[in-house]
Each structure stands twice: as C-alpha cells, then as structure tokens.
Amino acid sequence: MTITASPLIDRKNATQPAPRAGSPGLTLFAALLGFVMIAMDASAVNVALPAVGRGLGGATAGLQWIVDAYTLMFAALLLSAGAFSDRLGAGRLYTGGTAAFTLASAACGLAPSLGFLIGARLVQGSAAALMLPSSLALVRQAFADPAARTRAIARWTMAGAAATAVGPVLGGVLTSSVSWRLIFFLNLPVGLAVLAAMRRTAPSARWPAPLDVPGQLTAVVGLGALTFGVISGGASGFGRPQCWASIALAVGCFVVFGVVEHRAPEPMLPLGLLRDRVVAVCLAVGFVVNAAYYGLIFVFGLFAQDVLGRSAVGAGLVFMPTAVLCTLTNLLSARASERWGARVPVLVGQLACAAGLLVLLQVSGRTTALELALLLLPLAGGLGFAVPALTSMMLGGIAPERAGLAGGVLNSFRQTGGALAVAGFGALVARRSEFVAGMHVSLLIAVALLAVTTAATLALPKTVR
C-alpha cells in the first residue's frame, strides 16, 4: 500500500479550528494504529477465503467478490479521498472513517450469508479509502519540524508494511484455531482504541476543496460493472447476456466519466495528466505490477489450500517471506533511486517481477508449500523494488502543487489493477479441474503485460529521475 498525500489546494478561505492541546505522539499513535488495522485486514482475509467459502457456501466467484468489494471501493474513492480530507478536516474524516470501518468489521464478523459479507466489505473498503490519506495528513500536521515529520512518516510506513507481513499468518492462525470471523472482530478493540485516542488530539483545519460527485459516481459504477462482468463471465460463461450487459454498462460509464472529467472545472482525474508521457507510463506500470502481484497472490492463496491441501496457517506462512522481502526491497529502492534515479529501479523491479512469474510456471500439484514460498520471492522482490521508485518518478514528473492528486491517482490505478486481476485470474481458475492450467495462463498474461510496460519504461528518456 503506497502512501498518498492530500491534494494541495487554494487555502485562502480555510476554516481554522480553535487551538486545543494535542500530543504529536498520540496523533501518530492513532494514525499508525488505523493504518495497521487497514493493512492487516486486507492481507489476513486472503488466507481465510476457503474457510469462508465452506462456512457461507460460496464458490470461487463469491470469494473473488470478498476481495474485490473491498478493493474496488478503496480504489475508486481514493480519487476523491484527498478532497474529502481537506474539505471536512483530516481529523474529522479519519474519525468518521475509523468508526465506519469498525462497524463494518463487526458486520463482517456477524455475516449470516455471503451476500451480507460482501456488502459489509464494500463499506469497509469505502471507509479504508477515507482513512488512508487522512491518517497521513494527521501525521504531517502534527509534526511541524521537518526532521521529526520524516521520522514519524517512516514509522507510519513501516508499521503498515509490518502489518501486511504479519496479516496472512495471523489470519491463518485465527481461522484454523477459532474462526475466520475473528479476523474481523479483532478490528473492534483496535478501532475503539483509535477513536479514544482521536478524542484527545488537536482538531484539523478545513480547506474549501472541490468535490467531483458525477465523476466519482461514474467511476464506482464503471469499475463495479466491469468487475461483475468479468467475474460472472468466469463463473457462468462469457456468452451470457448479464456478462455483456455489465461490460457494456462499464464502457458507457467510462465514456461518461471521460466527458465529465473533461468538462469539470475541478476534476478528480485531470485528463491532462494522462497526456504527460512519464505520468501515463507510471500509471500503466502501477496498474500492471499490482495486477501481477495481487491477482496472483489471490490465485496462489486458493492453490495452497485447495490444491496443495495446506491449512489456513500453512497458507499464511507461504506468503510471509514475500511480505517481508517486499518490505526490505522498499528500503533498497529508495537508495537505488537516490543513486541512479527512479527509472532504473522501476525497470529492474518489472524485470524481476516478469522473471518471477516465469519461474512460477513450474508450479504444479506436486509442488510443496516450501517450494512455493521460495518461488514467490522474485515476484515480491520485484514489486517492492519497483513501487517506491515508481511513486518518486510519478511525482517528479508533475508540478509540486499537484503531488497529492497524483499520489491518489497512482494509488487508485494500482488498486484497480489488483481488483481486476483478481476478477480475471479468478475466472481462469474457477473450475477446479482446470486450476493449474488456468493459473499458468494467468502467469503468461501477467508476463505479457509486464513486457509492454517494461518496454514503455525503457523508452522514457534517461534523464527521467
């Protein structure tokens, strides 16, 4: 999960709150704890999917929606989350988002049916989108000293990375020892602790940030319709009318979205950004790298349990080395960018991802869990090496006053890539008798996409930093 900042806007008419005592350390604790909750929930749920399917009677298509309901709302609302944070105040939005996330978590844990769970996940994803940029904004406003702020943001980032690494193992332990429902119930005391801490933090300023409601609605409906079309096509066949009707609706929404964004005085996705060569390449790379990684993590999570017969704990342990390596290569990427510029680690990261995908073609029903864990490492290392530099390259290609907006757009493209890959790759492995063959096709599709984005990155001027 990449850090985003709120868009920078005209703040002449800002509504400043009355000063109130607030500890920077307490603000950091609240922001960090909420980020940990979001990151851990997202990674822990993946290993619980087979158990959820057995408990609520869901097939692969239903399990895809458990992931995509969360990811799609997270991706779509990130486009406007920065503006919401500025308009309402980071503290207010973060508190409201945390309350909604906590209540939605309780609903997930109590879900009597798959449909109810998916609905609660939609609310969770929406709340997470509101929490992420506002939590970072809280950290930025709490620390006036630049050096102290840098250290605080580093702690915030590492906490999220650590939660992502621990999530699969914790999810596996809770699922195997008690129930998958405990993954969601664990968010309740964490959410309450965040809300209690927020009551003692200083209030946030409010800026007159514009909201692009028509653009936001068409983005949500379009992404949802496209995902539904792909998932239903994989489950029931792409010749069915509901599949093509959904895809046609998605295309219509995207056309309307383009028109709305072209005409809006303050669009949430300025189309002029896409005409910039560096920005366009960064968005394409972010989309494809996330699709390759998170789409295949979904597939291999099912593979570890349904084909290799591992427990939820065993499946979680398979993915822990990848999460740890991804965190470490994040740090190496920053150093590489300082030395050679961002373009080099973005290229190397994509090549490592592609090589890792080709290595995974040897995975079969005879592969052991340990072998799978080792074979996944090049893919994870490539992702971790590429993404921080990718963010740096994206921000380096635009005006400073649009940094927050660009970060939100990049994150939205990345999350959308992961969501659509879960839908598409999940459709290819929907039939258990053809699981391995569908998995190999998914790997080859991801390699082909990475070949295109790697070539596009290579074609950028060497002066791009």
C-alpha positions as CSV (number, residue, x, y, z in Angstrom):
1,M,0.0,0.0,0.0
2,T,1.6,3.2,-1.2
3,I,1.5,6.5,0.8
4,T,-0.7,9.2,-0.6
5,A,-1.0,12.8,0.5
6,S,-4.0,15.1,0.2
7,P,-4.1,17.4,-2.8
8,L,-2.8,20.8,-2.3
9,I,-5.4,23.4,-2.9
10,D,-6.1,27.1,-2.5
11,R,-6.3,27.7,1.2
12,K,-7.1,31.3,1.5
13,N,-10.6,30.7,2.9
14,A,-9.5,27.9,5.2
15,T,-11.6,27.4,8.4
16,Q,-9.2,27.3,11.2
17,P,-10.3,25.5,14.4
18,A,-9.7,26.9,17.8
19,P,-6.4,25.6,19.2
20,R,-6.5,22.8,21.6
21,A,-3.8,20.7,23.3
22,G,-2.9,17.7,21.4
23,S,0.2,15.4,21.7
24,P,2.0,14.7,18.4
25,G,2.9,11.3,19.8
26,L,-0.8,10.5,20.4
27,T,-1.7,11.7,17.0
28,L,1.0,9.4,15.5
29,F,-0.3,6.5,17.6
30,A,-3.8,7.0,16.3
31,A,-2.8,7.4,12.7
32,L,-0.4,4.5,12.8
33,L,-2.9,2.1,14.6
34,G,-5.6,2.8,12.0
35,F,-3.2,2.2,9.1
36,V,-2.1,-1.1,10.8
37,M,-5.8,-2.1,11.0
38,I,-6.4,-1.4,7.3
39,A,-3.2,-3.2,6.1
40,M,-3.6,-6.2,8.4
41,D,-7.3,-6.7,7.5
42,A,-6.6,-6.6,3.8
43,S,-3.8,-9.2,3.9
44,A,-5.3,-11.5,6.6
45,V,-8.6,-12.1,4.7
46,N,-6.9,-13.7,1.7
47,V,-5.9,-16.9,3.5
48,A,-9.4,-17.2,5.1
49,L,-11.2,-17.3,1.8
50,P,-11.6,-21.1,1.5
51,A,-12.9,-21.3,5.1
52,V,-15.4,-18.5,4.3
53,G,-16.5,-20.4,1.2
54,R,-17.1,-23.6,3.3
55,G,-18.9,-21.7,6.0
56,L,-21.1,-19.5,3.8
57,G,-21.4,-21.7,0.8
58,G,-19.5,-19.5,-1.7
59,A,-17.8,-20.7,-4.9
60,T,-14.8,-19.0,-6.5
61,A,-16.9,-16.1,-7.9
62,G,-18.2,-15.3,-4.4
63,L,-14.7,-15.4,-2.9
64,Q,-13.5,-13.1,-5.6
65,W,-16.1,-10.6,-4.5
66,I,-15.0,-10.7,-0.9
67,V,-11.6,-9.3,-2.1
68,D,-12.9,-7.1,-4.9
69,A,-15.8,-5.5,-3.0
70,Y,-13.2,-4.0,-0.6
71,T,-10.5,-3.2,-3.2
72,L,-12.9,-1.6,-5.8
73,M,-14.3,0.9,-3.3
74,F,-10.9,1.5,-1.9
75,A,-9.5,2.2,-5.5
76,A,-12.4,4.3,-6.7
77,L,-12.8,6.5,-3.6
78,L,-9.1,7.2,-3.3
79,L,-9.6,9.6,-6.2
80,S,-11.7,11.9,-4.0
81,A,-10.4,11.0,-0.6
82,G,-7.8,13.8,-0.5
83,A,-10.5,16.4,-1.3
84,F,-12.8,14.9,1.4
85,S,-10.0,15.1,3.9
86,D,-9.3,18.8,3.1
87,R,-12.9,19.8,3.0
88,L,-14.0,18.1,6.2
89,G,-10.7,18.2,8.1
90,A,-8.3,15.2,8.3
91,G,-9.2,14.5,12.0
92,R,-13.0,14.5,11.4
93,L,-12.7,12.3,8.3
94,Y,-10.3,9.9,10.0
95,T,-12.6,9.6,13.0
96,G,-15.6,9.0,10.8
97,G,-13.8,6.6,8.6
98,T,-12.5,4.6,11.6
99,A,-16.0,4.4,13.1
100,A,-17.4,3.2,9.8
101,F,-14.6,0.6,9.4
102,T,-15.1,-0.7,12.9
103,L,-18.8,-1.1,12.5
104,A,-18.4,-2.7,9.1
105,S,-15.9,-5.1,10.6
106,A,-18.4,-6.2,13.2
107,A,-20.9,-6.7,10.4
108,C,-18.4,-8.8,8.5
109,G,-17.8,-11.0,11.6
110,L,-21.5,-11.5,12.1
111,A,-22.3,-12.0,8.5
112,P,-25.1,-14.7,8.1
113,S,-24.6,-15.0,4.3
114,L,-22.1,-14.4,1.6
115,G,-24.1,-11.5,0.2
116,F,-24.2,-9.8,3.6
117,L,-20.4,-10.2,4.0
118,I,-19.8,-8.7,0.5
119,G,-22.0,-5.7,1.4
120,A,-20.1,-5.2,4.6
121,R,-16.8,-5.4,2.7
122,L,-18.0,-2.6,0.4
123,V,-18.4,-0.4,3.4
124,Q,-15.0,-1.5,4.8
125,G,-13.3,-0.5,1.5
126,S,-15.0,2.8,1.4
127,A,-14.0,3.6,5.0
128,A,-10.4,2.5,4.3
129,A,-10.2,4.9,1.4
130,L,-11.2,7.8,3.7
131,M,-8.8,6.7,6.4
132,L,-5.6,6.3,4.4
133,P,-4.9,9.8,3.2
134,S,-6.4,11.5,6.3
135,S,-4.2,9.4,8.6
136,L,-1.1,10.6,6.7
137,A,-2.4,14.2,6.8
138,L,-2.8,13.9,10.5
139,V,0.9,12.9,10.8
140,R,2.0,15.7,8.6
141,Q,0.1,18.3,10.6
142,A,1.2,17.0,14.0
143,F,4.9,17.4,13.4
144,A,6.0,20.9,12.4
145,D,9.7,20.1,12.4
146,P,10.6,18.5,9.0
147,A,13.1,16.1,10.6
148,A,10.6,14.9,13.2
149,R,7.9,14.7,10.5
150,T,10.2,12.5,8.3
151,R,10.8,10.1,11.2
152,A,7.1,10.0,12.0
153,I,6.1,9.2,8.4
154,A,8.8,6.5,8.3
155,R,7.3,4.8,11.4
156,W,3.8,5.1,9.9
157,T,5.0,3.4,6.7
158,M,7.0,0.6,8.4
159,A,4.0,-0.1,10.7
160,G,1.8,-0.7,7.6
161,A,4.4,-2.9,6.0
162,A,4.8,-4.9,9.1
163,A,1.1,-5.4,9.4
164,T,0.9,-6.6,5.8
165,A,3.6,-9.1,6.5
166,V,2.0,-10.4,9.7
167,G,-1.5,-10.4,8.3
168,P,-1.5,-13.7,6.4
169,V,0.0,-15.6,9.4
170,L,-2.4,-14.1,11.9
171,G,-5.3,-14.7,9.6
172,G,-4.3,-18.3,9.2
173,V,-3.9,-18.8,12.9
174,L,-7.2,-17.2,13.8
175,T,-9.0,-19.1,11.0
176,S,-7.5,-22.5,11.9
177,S,-7.8,-22.2,15.7
178,V,-11.1,-20.4,16.1
179,S,-12.9,-19.0,13.1
180,W,-12.4,-16.7,10.1
181,R,-14.9,-14.3,11.8
182,L,-12.3,-13.5,14.5
183,I,-10.2,-11.7,11.8
184,F,-12.9,-9.1,11.6
185,F,-13.7,-9.0,15.3
186,L,-10.1,-8.2,16.0
187,N,-10.7,-4.8,14.4
188,L,-13.2,-3.8,17.1
189,P,-10.8,-3.1,20.0
190,V,-8.3,-1.6,17.6
191,G,-10.9,0.7,16.2
192,L,-12.1,1.7,19.6
193,A,-8.6,2.5,20.7
194,V,-8.1,4.8,17.7
195,L,-11.4,6.6,18.4
196,A,-10.4,7.1,22.0
197,A,-7.0,8.5,21.0
198,M,-8.6,10.8,18.4
199,R,-10.7,12.4,21.2
200,R,-7.5,13.8,22.7
201,T,-5.8,15.0,19.5
202,A,-5.8,18.6,18.2
203,P,-8.6,19.4,15.6
204,S,-7.7,19.7,11.9
205,A,-8.0,22.7,9.6
206,R,-10.7,22.6,6.9
207,W,-10.0,23.8,3.4
208,P,-12.5,24.6,0.6
209,A,-11.7,21.6,-1.5
210,P,-14.0,20.9,-4.5
211,L,-15.7,17.6,-4.9
212,D,-16.4,15.9,-8.2
213,V,-19.5,13.9,-7.4
214,P,-20.5,13.0,-11.0
215,G,-17.0,11.8,-11.8
216,Q,-16.9,9.8,-8.5
217,L,-20.2,8.0,-9.1
218,T,-19.4,7.1,-12.7
219,A,-16.0,5.7,-11.6
220,V,-17.6,3.5,-8.9
221,V,-20.4,2.2,-11.2
222,G,-18.0,1.6,-14.1
223,L,-15.4,-0.3,-12.1
224,G,-18.1,-2.3,-10.4
225,A,-19.8,-3.2,-13.6
226,L,-16.6,-4.3,-15.3
227,T,-15.6,-6.4,-12.4
228,F,-19.1,-8.0,-12.2
229,G,-18.9,-8.8,-15.9
230,V,-15.5,-10.5,-15.7
231,I,-16.4,-12.5,-12.5
232,S,-19.8,-13.6,-13.8
233,G,-18.3,-14.5,-17.2
234,G,-15.7,-16.7,-15.5
235,A,-18.4,-18.4,-13.4
236,S,-21.2,-18.9,-15.9
237,G,-19.6,-18.3,-19.3
238,F,-18.9,-15.1,-21.2
239,G,-21.7,-15.7,-23.7
240,R,-24.4,-15.0,-21.1
241,P,-26.4,-11.7,-21.5
242,Q,-25.7,-10.5,-18.0
243,C,-22.0,-10.6,-18.6
244,W,-22.0,-8.5,-21.8
245,A,-24.7,-6.1,-20.3
246,S,-22.3,-5.5,-17.4
247,I,-19.4,-4.9,-19.6
248,A,-21.4,-2.6,-21.9
249,L,-22.6,-0.6,-18.8
250,A,-18.9,-0.3,-17.7
251,V,-17.9,1.0,-21.1
252,G,-20.7,3.5,-21.1
253,C,-19.8,4.7,-17.6
254,F,-16.1,5.2,-18.6
255,V,-17.2,7.2,-21.6
256,V,-19.4,9.4,-19.4
257,F,-16.6,9.6,-16.9
258,G,-14.2,10.9,-19.6
259,V,-16.8,13.6,-20.7
260,V,-17.4,14.6,-17.1
261,E,-13.7,14.9,-16.2
262,H,-13.1,16.9,-19.4
263,R,-15.8,19.4,-18.6
264,A,-15.5,19.6,-14.8
265,P,-13.8,22.8,-13.5
266,E,-12.1,20.8,-10.8
267,P,-11.9,17.2,-12.0
268,M,-10.7,14.5,-9.6
269,L,-8.8,13.0,-12.5
270,P,-7.5,15.8,-14.7
271,L,-7.2,14.2,-18.2
272,G,-4.3,16.5,-18.9
273,L,-2.2,14.3,-16.5
274,L,-2.7,11.3,-18.9
275,R,-1.1,13.2,-21.8
276,D,2.1,13.5,-19.9
277,R,4.3,10.6,-21.1
278,V,6.0,10.0,-17.8
279,V,2.7,10.1,-15.8
280,A,1.0,7.8,-18.3
281,V,3.8,5.2,-18.1
282,C,3.8,5.4,-14.3
283,L,0.0,4.7,-14.2
284,A,0.3,1.8,-16.6
285,V,3.2,0.3,-14.6
286,G,1.4,0.7,-11.3
287,F,-1.7,-1.0,-12.7
288,V,0.2,-3.9,-14.2
289,V,2.6,-4.5,-11.3
290,N,-0.3,-4.6,-8.8
291,A,-2.3,-6.8,-11.2
292,A,0.6,-9.3,-11.5
293,Y,1.2,-9.4,-7.7
294,Y,-2.1,-9.2,-6.0
295,G,-4.1,-11.1,-8.7
296,L,-1.7,-14.0,-8.4
297,I,-1.5,-13.8,-4.6
298,F,-5.3,-14.4,-4.7
299,V,-4.8,-17.4,-7.0
300,F,-1.9,-18.9,-5.1
301,G,-3.8,-18.5,-1.8
302,L,-6.5,-20.7,-3.2
303,F,-3.9,-23.0,-4.7
304,A,-2.1,-23.5,-1.4
305,Q,-5.2,-24.7,0.4
306,D,-7.4,-26.2,-2.3
307,V,-4.7,-28.0,-4.4
308,L,-1.8,-28.5,-2.0
309,G,-4.1,-29.1,0.9
310,R,-2.4,-26.8,3.3
311,S,-4.2,-25.3,6.3
312,A,-5.0,-21.6,6.6
313,V,-1.9,-21.3,8.9
314,G,0.2,-23.1,6.3
315,A,-1.1,-20.9,3.5
316,G,-0.3,-17.8,5.6
317,L,3.2,-18.9,6.2
318,V,3.7,-19.4,2.5
319,F,3.2,-15.7,2.0
320,M,5.0,-14.3,5.0
321,P,8.5,-14.4,3.3
322,T,7.2,-12.5,0.3
323,A,5.7,-9.7,2.5
324,V,9.0,-9.4,4.5
325,L,11.1,-9.3,1.3
326,C,8.7,-6.7,-0.2
327,T,9.3,-4.5,2.8
328,L,13.1,-4.8,2.6
329,T,13.2,-4.1,-1.1
330,N,11.1,-1.0,-0.5
331,L,14.1,0.4,1.5
332,L,16.6,-0.7,-1.1
333,S,14.5,1.0,-3.8
334,A,14.8,4.4,-2.1
335,R,18.6,4.1,-2.0
336,A,18.8,3.0,-5.6
337,S,16.6,5.9,-6.7
338,E,18.9,8.4,-4.9
339,R,21.9,6.9,-6.7
340,W,20.7,6.1,-10.2
341,G,17.3,7.9,-10.5
342,A,13.8,6.3,-10.3
343,R,13.8,4.9,-13.8
344,V,16.4,2.3,-13.1
345,P,14.7,0.6,-10.1
346,V,11.3,0.8,-11.9
347,L,12.9,-1.1,-14.8
348,V,14.7,-3.6,-12.6
349,G,11.6,-4.2,-10.5
350,Q,9.5,-5.0,-13.5
351,L,12.1,-7.4,-14.9
352,A,12.3,-9.2,-11.6
353,C,8.5,-9.5,-11.5
354,A,8.5,-10.9,-15.0
355,A,11.3,-13.4,-14.2
356,G,9.5,-14.4,-11.0
357,L,6.3,-15.1,-13.0
358,L,8.2,-17.3,-15.5
359,V,9.8,-19.2,-12.6
360,L,6.3,-19.8,-11.2
361,L,5.3,-21.7,-14.4
362,Q,6.9,-24.8,-12.9
363,V,4.4,-24.8,-10.0
364,S,2.1,-27.9,-10.2
365,G,0.1,-30.1,-7.9
366,R,3.3,-31.8,-6.8
367,T,4.9,-28.5,-5.6
368,T,5.5,-28.3,-1.8
369,A,4.5,-25.3,0.3
370,L,8.1,-24.5,1.0
371,E,9.0,-24.6,-2.7
372,L,6.0,-22.3,-3.5
373,A,7.1,-19.8,-0.8
374,L,10.6,-19.7,-2.3
375,L,9.3,-19.4,-5.9
376,L,7.2,-16.4,-4.9
377,L,10.1,-14.4,-3.7
378,P,11.4,-12.9,-7.0
379,L,7.8,-11.6,-7.8
380,A,7.6,-10.0,-4.3
381,G,11.1,-8.6,-4.5
382,G,10.4,-7.0,-7.9
383,L,7.2,-5.4,-6.6
384,G,8.9,-4.0,-3.5
385,F,11.8,-2.6,-5.6
386,A,9.6,-1.0,-8.3
387,V,6.8,0.7,-6.4
388,P,8.6,3.3,-4.2
389,A,10.7,4.4,-7.2
390,L,7.6,4.4,-9.3
391,T,5.9,6.9,-6.9
392,S,9.0,9.0,-7.0
393,M,9.1,9.0,-10.8
394,M,5.4,9.9,-10.9
395,L,5.8,12.9,-8.5
396,G,9.0,14.0,-10.2
397,G,7.1,14.4,-13.5
398,I,4.4,16.9,-12.3
399,A,4.1,20.2,-10.6
400,P,4.6,20.2,-6.8
401,E,1.2,21.6,-6.2
402,R,-0.4,18.5,-7.8
403,A,1.6,16.0,-5.8
404,G,-1.3,14.9,-3.6
405,L,-3.6,14.5,-6.5
406,A,-1.0,12.5,-8.4
407,G,-0.4,10.2,-5.5
408,G,-4.1,9.5,-5.2
409,V,-4.5,8.8,-8.9
410,L,-1.5,6.4,-8.9
411,N,-2.8,4.5,-5.9
412,S,-6.2,4.3,-7.5
413,F,-4.7,2.8,-10.7
414,R,-2.7,0.3,-8.6
415,Q,-5.7,-0.8,-6.6
416,T,-7.8,-1.1,-9.7
417,G,-5.2,-3.3,-11.3
418,G,-5.3,-5.6,-8.4
419,A,-9.1,-5.8,-8.3
420,L,-9.5,-6.5,-12.0
421,A,-6.7,-9.1,-11.8
422,V,-8.5,-10.9,-9.0
423,A,-11.6,-10.9,-11.2
424,G,-9.8,-12.0,-14.4
425,F,-7.4,-14.5,-12.9
426,G,-10.1,-15.9,-10.6
427,A,-12.3,-16.5,-13.7
428,L,-9.5,-18.6,-15.2
429,V,-9.1,-20.8,-12.2
430,A,-12.9,-21.0,-11.4
431,R,-13.1,-24.7,-12.5
432,R,-11.1,-26.8,-10.0
433,S,-10.3,-29.5,-12.7
434,E,-8.5,-26.8,-14.7
435,F,-7.0,-24.8,-11.9
436,V,-3.3,-25.4,-12.7
437,A,-3.8,-24.7,-16.4
438,G,-5.8,-21.5,-15.6
439,M,-3.0,-20.5,-13.2
440,H,-0.4,-20.9,-15.9
441,V,-2.5,-18.8,-18.3
442,S,-2.7,-16.1,-15.7
443,L,1.0,-16.1,-15.3
444,L,1.6,-15.7,-19.0
445,I,-0.9,-12.9,-19.3
446,A,0.9,-11.0,-16.5
447,V,4.2,-11.6,-18.2
448,A,2.9,-10.2,-21.4
449,L,1.5,-7.1,-19.7
450,L,4.8,-6.5,-17.9
451,A,6.7,-6.8,-21.2
452,V,4.6,-4.0,-22.6
453,T,5.1,-1.7,-19.6
454,T,8.8,-2.5,-19.3
455,A,9.3,-1.5,-23.0
456,A,7.4,1.7,-22.3
457,T,9.6,2.5,-19.3
458,L,12.7,1.7,-21.3
459,A,11.6,4.2,-24.0
460,L,11.4,7.0,-21.5
461,P,14.3,9.5,-21.6
462,K,17.3,8.5,-19.5
463,T,17.1,12.0,-17.9
464,V,13.8,10.9,-16.1
465,R,14.7,10.8,-12.5
